[in-house]
Every structure is written in structure tokens, then in C-alpha cells.
Amino acid sequence: MFYFDSTWLILIPGLIIAAIAQAKVSRAYRIYSGVPSQKGLSGADAARRLLDINGLNNVRIEGISGKLTDHYDPRGKVMRLSNGVGNARSIAAVGIAAHETGHAIQDAQGYFPLKFRNFIVPICNFTSNAAWPMFFIGLLLGGSRSDFGLILMDLGIIFFAVALVFYLVTLPVELNASHRAVAALVEYQLVAPGEERAVKKVLSAAAMTYVASTLMAFLNLFRMLAIRGRN
């Protein structure tokens, strides 16, 4: 009956904030996807101009399926934009594309938090995938009735704590990319006066999802510690 124990209550604040964050980003995207860019730029146009201005002519822009699946791939030097961003001529599209351009500029300038995040991704993927199975196996082996079970539970907690580093590093990386995006759009006059505020609303809503993800990771770690404390 482990799945119904009281430690699930630890996750409630994170679930509430995650739901609010998702609602905010969906609402901001929906509203500002319907507001045309006064400069007439598509997301891909804005990204290409910002890349070229910063000497990143080698970075390709490609399309990708899905909604809000936009990302920059530092390994292939490729920016992938969804149809609703790359081909759309809206404030939301321009803001999101500029944000991904911010990542490309971080990469080109050797921004340390981004380099560190890229370095730990494979490590954190492994520890994140292994943490809960290891923890559960230790719990099923009997917890306090099995030294080996306790060791597995402790290793699961350590693995999850390592994975948590990814979330902690991601926050400054994403916030910095958004800051670069807004500053660049204004500096190079790719948004009209008054549109800056709308771009900030879109990117701020997106940033809240990263805050929610980090909080959920912390709460899951606390939950693991609470379960471990009973064994």
C-alpha cells in the first residue's frame, strides 16, 4: 500500500504550482500567438537576424513537429523551431525564437552554466532513471529488515540528489537566455515600442515552468528522505 501513504502529501504544493505554471504558459502563448508582430517578423526571421548579428551564421534553423518543442542543440549547432513559432508572425513566436537564440549565443560565448549543464546531462539522465527503481527495490527488500535494502534506498536518494543538480543549473541558464532575448530584441529594434512587455510576459510564464520542475524535484527528494526515515 506504499503508493497511498501519507508521503504523497509532500508533493501537493509542487503539483499545484506546476498546474498554475502550465496554465500560465498556455494562456500567455494562446494570447500572444494571436498578436501579430508589428515588425512583420516570423519567429524564424527574428532568430536568423539575431544569429547573424552575433556572427552565428553557422547555426542552422530547422523545423520540428509538436507544440512548444522549440530548442537549441549545442552539439549540432542547430535551432529547431515548431511550426507555431518558426513560421508564425506573432509576438509569442518572436519571443520564443529569441529565447532559443539566447541559448545559441550562450553556447558561442562559452557561458559556463550552459557548458556545465551540457556536461552533466548524460550523468543526470542515468541517475534520474536509476534513482526511483533502486529506491523501490531497496524498500521492497524490507528496509530496516535488510541492510542491502537500506543501502539501495540510500543509493537511490544519492542518485536522485545528483539528478537534482540538473534542475538547479537549468534555472539560471533559462533565465539568462530570456534576459538576452528581450535585450537583443529591443537593442536591434526587432520589436516595436510596447511589444517588449508582451515578450516578457510570454518568457516569464515559460520560466515559471522551470521553477515548478525544480520545486517538484526537491519535494520528491524530501519524500524519499521521509520514506527512508521510517525504515
C-alpha positions as CSV (number, residue, x, y, z in Angstrom):
1,M,0.0,0.0,0.0
2,F,3.1,2.2,-0.3
3,Y,1.6,4.2,-3.2
4,F,-1.2,5.5,-0.9
5,D,0.9,6.5,2.1
6,S,1.0,10.0,3.6
7,T,4.2,11.0,1.9
8,W,2.3,11.7,-1.2
9,L,1.0,14.9,0.6
10,I,4.6,16.3,0.4
11,L,4.1,16.6,-3.4
12,I,0.8,18.6,-3.3
13,P,2.4,22.1,-3.2
14,G,4.6,21.2,-6.2
15,L,1.6,19.8,-8.1
16,I,-0.4,22.9,-7.5
17,I,2.4,25.2,-8.6
18,A,3.1,23.0,-11.6
19,A,-0.5,23.2,-12.7
20,I,-0.5,27.0,-12.2
21,A,2.7,27.3,-14.2
22,Q,1.3,25.2,-17.1
23,A,-1.9,27.2,-17.1
24,K,0.0,30.5,-17.2
25,V,2.3,29.4,-20.1
26,S,-0.6,28.0,-22.1
27,R,-2.6,31.2,-21.6
28,A,0.3,33.5,-22.4
29,Y,1.1,31.5,-25.5
30,R,-2.5,31.4,-26.6
31,I,-3.0,35.2,-26.1
32,Y,0.2,36.4,-27.7
33,S,0.2,33.9,-30.5
34,G,-2.8,35.9,-31.7
35,V,-1.0,39.2,-31.5
36,P,0.9,39.9,-34.8
37,S,4.4,41.3,-34.6
38,Q,4.3,44.9,-35.7
39,K,7.6,44.4,-37.5
40,G,6.1,41.6,-39.5
41,L,8.7,39.1,-38.5
42,S,8.2,35.4,-38.1
43,G,10.0,33.5,-35.3
44,A,12.5,32.1,-37.8
45,D,13.1,35.6,-39.2
46,A,13.8,37.1,-35.8
47,A,16.1,34.1,-34.9
48,R,18.0,34.4,-38.2
49,R,18.6,38.1,-37.8
50,L,19.8,37.7,-34.2
51,L,22.1,34.8,-35.1
52,D,23.6,36.7,-38.0
53,I,24.1,39.9,-36.0
54,N,26.0,37.9,-33.4
55,G,28.2,36.2,-36.1
56,L,26.5,32.8,-35.7
57,N,25.9,32.3,-39.5
58,N,26.9,28.6,-38.9
59,V,23.8,27.9,-36.8
60,R,21.1,26.3,-38.9
61,I,17.4,26.8,-38.2
62,E,15.2,23.7,-38.8
63,G,11.5,22.9,-38.2
64,I,10.3,20.4,-35.6
65,S,6.9,18.9,-35.0
66,G,4.9,19.5,-31.9
67,K,3.8,22.5,-29.9
68,L,6.4,24.4,-27.8
69,T,9.0,21.8,-28.7
70,D,11.5,24.6,-29.7
71,H,15.1,24.1,-28.6
72,Y,18.7,24.8,-29.4
73,D,21.0,21.8,-30.0
74,P,24.6,22.8,-29.0
75,R,26.1,19.6,-30.4
76,G,24.8,20.1,-33.9
77,K,24.6,23.9,-33.8
78,V,21.0,23.7,-34.8
79,M,18.0,25.6,-33.6
80,R,14.7,23.7,-34.1
81,L,11.5,25.7,-34.1
82,S,8.0,24.3,-34.1
83,N,5.6,25.5,-36.8
84,G,3.7,27.7,-34.4
85,V,7.0,29.6,-33.7
86,G,9.2,29.3,-36.8
87,N,6.5,30.2,-39.3
88,A,4.2,32.4,-37.2
89,R,4.5,36.2,-37.2
90,S,3.3,36.8,-33.7
91,I,4.8,38.3,-30.5
92,A,4.9,34.9,-28.9
93,A,6.8,33.4,-31.8
94,V,9.3,36.2,-31.9
95,G,9.9,36.0,-28.2
96,I,10.3,32.2,-28.0
97,A,12.6,32.2,-31.1
98,A,14.7,34.9,-29.5
99,H,14.9,32.9,-26.3
100,E,16.4,29.9,-28.2
101,T,18.8,32.4,-29.9
102,G,19.9,33.3,-26.4
103,H,21.0,29.7,-25.9
104,A,22.9,29.8,-29.1
105,I,24.7,33.0,-28.0
106,Q,25.4,31.4,-24.6
107,D,27.0,28.5,-26.4
108,A,29.1,30.7,-28.7
109,Q,30.3,32.7,-25.7
110,G,31.2,29.7,-23.6
111,Y,28.6,30.6,-20.9
112,F,29.7,28.3,-18.1
113,P,26.3,27.3,-16.6
114,L,25.3,26.1,-20.1
115,K,28.5,24.2,-20.6
116,F,28.2,22.6,-17.2
117,R,24.6,21.6,-17.9
118,N,25.5,20.0,-21.2
119,F,28.3,18.1,-19.5
120,I,26.1,16.7,-16.7
121,V,23.1,15.8,-18.9
122,P,24.2,12.2,-19.5
123,I,25.1,11.7,-15.9
124,C,21.8,13.2,-14.6
125,N,19.8,11.2,-17.1
126,F,21.3,8.0,-15.8
127,T,21.0,8.9,-12.1
128,S,17.4,10.2,-12.6
129,N,16.3,7.0,-14.4
130,A,18.0,4.7,-11.9
131,A,17.1,6.5,-8.6
132,W,13.5,5.5,-8.1
133,P,13.8,1.9,-9.3
134,M,16.8,1.4,-7.0
135,F,15.0,3.1,-4.1
136,F,11.8,1.0,-4.6
137,I,13.8,-2.3,-4.8
138,G,15.5,-1.4,-1.5
139,L,12.1,-0.7,0.0
140,L,10.6,-4.0,-1.2
141,L,13.6,-5.9,0.2
142,G,12.4,-4.9,3.6
143,G,14.0,-1.5,4.5
144,S,15.2,-1.8,8.1
145,R,15.0,-5.6,8.0
146,S,17.6,-5.7,5.2
147,D,21.0,-4.0,5.3
148,F,21.2,-4.4,1.5
149,G,17.7,-2.8,1.2
150,L,18.8,0.2,3.2
151,I,21.9,0.5,1.0
152,L,19.8,0.5,-2.1
153,M,17.5,3.1,-0.7
154,D,20.4,5.4,0.2
155,L,21.9,5.0,-3.2
156,G,18.6,5.9,-4.8
157,I,18.5,9.1,-2.7
158,I,22.1,9.9,-3.7
159,F,21.3,9.3,-7.3
160,F,18.2,11.5,-7.2
161,A,20.2,14.3,-5.5
162,V,22.7,14.2,-8.3
163,A,19.9,14.4,-10.8
164,L,18.6,17.4,-8.9
165,V,21.7,19.3,-9.9
166,F,20.4,19.5,-13.5
167,Y,17.3,21.4,-12.4
168,L,19.4,23.8,-10.3
169,V,21.7,24.6,-13.2
170,T,18.8,24.8,-15.7
171,L,17.1,27.7,-13.9
172,P,19.9,30.3,-14.4
173,V,20.6,29.1,-17.9
174,E,16.9,29.6,-18.9
175,L,16.6,32.9,-17.1
176,N,19.7,34.3,-18.7
177,A,18.6,33.2,-22.2
178,S,15.3,35.1,-21.7
179,H,17.1,38.2,-20.4
180,R,19.4,38.0,-23.5
181,A,16.3,37.6,-25.8
182,V,14.5,40.6,-24.5
183,A,17.6,42.8,-24.5
184,A,18.5,41.8,-28.1
185,L,15.0,42.3,-29.5
186,V,14.9,45.8,-28.1
187,E,18.5,46.7,-29.0
188,Y,18.2,45.6,-32.6
189,Q,14.7,47.0,-32.9
190,L,13.1,43.7,-33.8
191,V,10.0,44.6,-31.7
192,A,8.1,47.8,-31.7
193,P,7.7,50.0,-28.7
194,G,5.3,48.4,-26.3
195,E,5.9,44.9,-27.5
196,E,8.7,44.3,-25.1
197,R,6.3,43.9,-22.2
198,A,4.3,41.2,-24.1
199,V,7.5,39.3,-24.9
200,K,8.5,39.4,-21.2
201,K,5.1,38.0,-20.2
202,V,5.5,35.0,-22.5
203,L,9.0,34.3,-21.4
204,S,8.2,34.8,-17.7
205,A,5.4,32.3,-17.9
206,A,7.7,29.8,-19.5
207,A,10.3,30.4,-16.8
208,M,7.8,29.5,-14.1
209,T,7.6,26.0,-15.5
210,Y,11.3,25.6,-14.8
211,V,10.7,26.8,-11.3
212,A,7.9,24.4,-10.8
213,S,10.0,21.5,-12.1
214,T,12.8,22.3,-9.7
215,L,10.4,22.5,-6.8
216,M,8.9,19.1,-7.7
217,A,12.4,17.6,-7.8
218,F,13.1,19.0,-4.3
219,L,9.8,17.7,-3.0
220,N,10.4,14.3,-4.4
221,L,13.8,14.2,-2.7
222,F,12.1,15.2,0.6
223,R,9.6,12.4,0.0
224,M,12.4,9.9,-0.5
225,L,14.0,11.1,2.7
226,A,10.7,10.8,4.6
227,I,10.2,7.2,3.5
228,R,13.8,6.4,4.3
229,G,13.4,7.9,7.8
230,R,10.7,5.3,8.6
231,N,13.0,2.4,7.8
